[in-house]
Amino acid sequence: YVILDGQQFTMDFPTVYRQPLYYDDFFGTLNLSWDSEALVLDSGVITARAAEGTARAMFRLNIPFSKTDVGLEMDLLVGLANSHPIHRVKYVPYTLNETLLDWLSGAIGEGAVDQGGFVWRGSLRPGASDLRTVQLFLNVSNTTLNYHPQWPGVRAVQGVVLIDDTSVSVWADSARLYDSVANRLSAEAWLTDSGQMMLAVGGELTGPAADGLRVVNESLLGELVNAAFSDWQATGDLTTRLHLELNLADKSAPPVVDVHTEWQAVDLSINPGGLQIQGLEGALDYTSAAGFSSSGLAGTLWGEPISADVRQRLLTPGTAAALDFRNSLIEVSLATRVDTGDVRDWLGLEALSLAQGDAAVSGSVRVVSGEAPVLSLESDLVGIGLDLPEPWAKAADLPGQLSVELPLGRE
């Protein structure tokens, strides 16, 4: 046996790590034994201090004297506490899938590692991934998770990160997205049979409705809808259930998205347009297969009940197996009753004081990729009188068709 007690100590595993493992202080006992078949090195508990903190490790190396399928074989177990996620790179072998390594390099950000552990068991022979297992776990707190550059990350993650060969699991009992609280958050990455690295993210969020608009505007969805909702504002409560599935290896592969949102007592400011909807309730959903849809959306506009229905459909039906935003229309259908006084105040047109009364109005906002959203309104004006000389006068009980179509430009 050899008793080790040294400073500025390094161990080099060139088939596992590109850089030697460096430690400021390293002490423990290494035992050597051999017979006619192999030389074996194994240790008791080794204590090592470095930038990541104090680590404790156990080590075993089996060196056969003749050629075997496994070849040089190593068992390495490392545990540490009170560290930082950045130090994970020291123990993640470069032999893992390249796409997985790229994702790990940016996915786990600032925070704290309460506990961490690393395991290597099996062959050190290059190309022998089926003859070994590599595992890394981190119990993290107050840590950020940036799972994909096209979707907003989460922070204050309290949970577990587990790497098991080419699979990654992140489980968090709590986290935050903007000002919302995320519950039962999970992120899973795995390697498919065809060698593609996939990522699935799921969870439930509760918080202010403004965060729902931010998710749309600051994610891939904002690009898909041509920033149509970028100037909308919302107050109130929102519950969201989220599922994403992304191909990390092929950026051109469309994501699988399933988002369900429930709005409670939401006041919504629609801009351009300056429309104020109060007390909005209902559900708004998005899936990559069917696009946007809604159920039970209702609130009040200028003191009158207003209902809304959101749907997305292909402009040329039957031309694509899945929904294509470049060939689709998002339509928000509206129905309410409007008083002319409210319209006069909204538009600031005193000339509208010649009209008195209220009438049913239906309409829609249509959003097509690459084009300005279009507002359309229809009313038979029954209930509205027009105080003008004949032949322009109109009695309130007589119909008179009104149609409005207006592009909603950024100005």
N, C-alpha and C positions, 0 to 999 in steps of 0.2 A: 504494500500500500504506500501511497504518497500523500503526505499532508501538505496541502496548499494554503498559503497565507501570504498573499501578495497584493501589490497595488499596480494600477495601470495594466490590468490583465486583459488579454484578448484570447478569444477562441475563434478559429476560422473554419467555416463549413462552406467551401466554395461551391458545392453542388446544391446548397440550400439558400445561402445568403450571399449577396454580391459584396457586402462589406463584413469584416470580422465583427463579432460581438465584443464590444468594449465595456470594461467595468473599472471604476475607480478603485474598488476594494473587492477582494474575492478570497473566500476562505472555505475550506472543507476538506474532506478526505476522499481520495480516489483509490479504489481497489483494482488490482490487476491479477488475473488468473488465466491459465491456459492449459490446453491439453493438445492432443495430436490433431484436432480438427480446427480449433479457433483460439484466438486471443480475445478475452473479454475484459473490458474496462467498465466498472460501475462505481457509483458514488453513493454516499449517504446524502443527507441534506446539505446542499451548498448554499452559502449566503453570499450575495453579490450586490454591491451598491453602485448605482450609475445615475445618469440623468433622469431615468424613469422612476427612481426611488430604490427602495430595498426590495430585491427579488430573492426568492428562494427556489432552488432548482434541484432536480434529481436527474442523473445522467447515466446512460448505459450504451456502450458501443460493442458490437459483436463483429470481429474481424476474422472471416474464415480464411483458412490457409489454402483452400482449393476453390475453384470456381463454382458458384451456386446461382440459382435463379434470383435469389434475393440479393446476394452480394453483401456489401457493407451495410450493416443494419444498426439503426440508432433509435433509442428511446430517450426523449428529452421532455421533461415536465418543468415548467416555469410558472411561478405564481408571484403576484405582486399586489400592492394596495396603495391607495392614495396617490394616483398617478394622473397623467394627462393622455387623452386619446391620441395625440400626435405620436406617442412612443410605440403605438401598435406596429408602425412600419418596421421597427427593429426586429420583430418576431414573425412577420408575415413573409413566407418564402417566395422568392421570385418564380418558383416553379408552378405557382397557381395560374389559373387562366388569366390571360392578359387583360381581357375586358373586365373581369372581376377585380383585378388589381387597380385598373383605372378608376372603377367605380368607388372602391374603398378609399382611394387617395383623396377624393373630394367629398364623399358622402358624410363622413363623421367629422364634425367640426369642433369648435371650442367647447370645453366642459371639463368634467372630472371623471376619472375612473376610480370608483370606490374599491373595486376588486378586479383583477384580471388574471387570466391563466392561458398558457399555451402548451399544446401537446403535439409532439412529433413521434410517431411510432411506425417503424418499418424501414424499407430499403432507402438507401441514399443514392442508389443507382439512377442516373438520368433516364428519363422516359419510363420509369417504373411506377407511375402514379397509382396503378391498381394494386401495388404491393406495399402501400403505406397509407396512413391517415394523418391529416394535418387539421388541428382544431385550435381555435382561439376564442375565448369568451371574455367579455367586458361587462361588468356591472357599472353602468354609467349614470350620472346625475347632472342636471343642468347643462345638458349637452345638445348641440344642434345636429339635425339630420337633414342634409340636402340631397334627397334621394334622386332628383333629376333636374337638370338646368332649366327645363321648360315648365316646371311646376314649383310653386312656393314651398320652401322648406319649413320644418317645424323646429322649435327650440324648447329649452327647458325639459328635455326628454329625461324621464326617469325610467330606466329599463335595462334590458339585456341585449347585447350584441353577441351573436354566436356565428362563427365561421366553421363549417364542417366540410373540409375538402373544397368542392366547388359550389357549395350552398352557403347562403348567408341568411340569417334570421335576425330581425330586430323586433323586439316586443317591448312595448311601453305601456304601463298602466296610466301614465299621464304625460301630457306634453302640451305645447301651446303653438297655435298657428295664428299669427297676428295677435288679436286680443281674445281669441276663442280658445276654449279648453278642448283638447283631444283626449278621448277615452278609447281604450283597447286598440291603440295604434299598432299596426304590424307592417313590416316590410320584409318581403321574401325575395331572394335572388337565387336562381338556379341555372344549371347548364342543361340544355335540351339534348336529345339524342343526336340532333344535327349539328351540335356545337355552338348554338346560339345562347347567349346569356340573357335571361329574362328577369324582369323585376315586377313584383306585384306589391301594391301598397293599399292598405285598407284601414278604416277607422271611422269613428263618429266624433263630430265636433258640435259644441254648443257655444253660442256667443252672440255678439252683435251682428245684425243683418249687414252692416257695412262690410264685414269680412267676406260675406258671400260675393258681393260685387268685386272685392279685391281679388278673390280667387279667379273669377272670370277674367278680369282685366289684366292681371299680372301673370297669367298662365298661357298655355297654348290656346285656350279658348278665346282669349282676347284677339289673337291674330286671326283665328278662324271667322270671327264675327266682325272683323274689320273695325275693332275698337268702338262698336256701336253703343256700348254701355259705359264708356270711359268717363263720362261726365255725370252719370247718375249718382245720386246720394241716397243713403238709407239709414234710418234709425229703427230700433226695435230688436227683436230676438229672432235667432235663426238656429235651426238644428240641421246638421248635414251628415249624411252617410256617404262615404266615399270608397270607391274601388277603382284602382288604376292597374293596368298591366302593360308593361313597356318592354320593347326589345332593345337591350343595351348595345347589342352588337351591330344592329342594322337600324341606323337613324331614319331611314326612309320608310320603315315598317310603321303603319298607323297604330296608335295606341288603342287599347281597349279601355273605355272609360264608362263608369256607371256612377252617377252622382244624384242623390235624392236630397232635396232641401225642403224643409217645412218652415214657413214664415209665420211669426206670431206678433200681432200688434205692430206692424211695420209701417212707418211713414216713409214714402218713397218720393223723391224728387227726380222727375224725368227731364233730362236736358240733352240736347237742345229742346226747347219747347216750354220749359218752366211750368210743367204740370205737377201739381202736388196731390198725391194720393195718400190718404190717411187710413190707419187701421187695417192694413192689408193682411189677409190671412190666406192660407192655402199651401199647396205644394208645387214646386217647380223642379223638374228633373232633366238630366241630360245623360244620354247613352250614346256611345260611338256608333251603335247600329241604327238608332232611330232619331238621334239629335235631341232637340229641346221639346219638352212637353210639360203640361201642367194639369192640375186638378183642383177644383174648388177655390181658385184665386178670386178674391173679392175684397173690396174696401169701399171707401167713400171718396168722391171727387166733388169739391164745392158743396159738401153737405148732402150729396145724393149718393145712393148706392151705385157702385160700378163693379162689373164683373169682367174678368179677363180670361182668355184661353190662349195658351201658347202651343204652337205646333211647328214642326219642321218637316218639309217634304222635298222630294226630288223635283226639279223643274222639268226634267225629261224622264218620266217614269220608266223603270225597267232597263236603264242603261248601266246600272252598277249594282253589284251584289251587296255592297254596304253603302251607307250614306256618304256622299261626297259634298263637302261644303261648296266647292266651286260650281256644283250643279244642283244647289238646293236653295230653298226659300225658308226663312224663319218668319212666321207670321204671328203677331200678337193681336188677337181679336178683342174688341172692347164693346161694352154695351152699358149705357147709363141714361140718365135724364139730365138735361142741361137747361139752366135758366139764362136768358139773354143778358141779364145784369152781370152774371159771373163771367160770361164771355167778354162783355164790354170791359170789365175791370182787368181781365187777363190780358187782352190785346191792347188796352189803353186807347180804345177808339170811341170817342164820345158820340159819333154818328150812330152807333148801335143803340143809343137810347131811344131811337125811333121804333125799335122792336121791343115788344113786351111779351112776357109769358115764358113758358118752358115746354120742351118737347123731348121725345125719345131720340137718342142718337146712337148709332152703331158705327164702328170703325175698325181700323187696323193699323199697325205699324209693320211694314214689310222690310226685311233685311236680306239683301242678296250680296254675297261676297264680291268685293271690288266696287260696289256701288253705294251711293248715299242711301240711308234708310228713307222710306217713303211713308208719310202719314196720310191715310184716307179716311174720310168721314161721310156718313150718309144720314139724312133725316127727312121725314115727310113734313116737318114743321107744324104738325097738328098740335095746337096749344099755344102757338106764337102768332101774335098780331103785328102788322106792320103799319104804322101811322104815317101814311103818305097819301098824296092826292091820287085820285083815279088816273090811269088804270094800274098804278103800282101798289095801291093799298091792298092789304090782305087781312081777312077776318081770322081770328084765332082758331075757329073750328074748321077752317078749310085747309086741305092739304096743299103743299107746294114743295116740290122736290128740291133738296139742296145736296150737292155733291162737292166735296173738297178733296184735292190731292196735292200734297205738299212735300217736296224733298226736304229732309232734315239735314242741311249742310252744317259744317262746323261753325260757320258764322252765325 
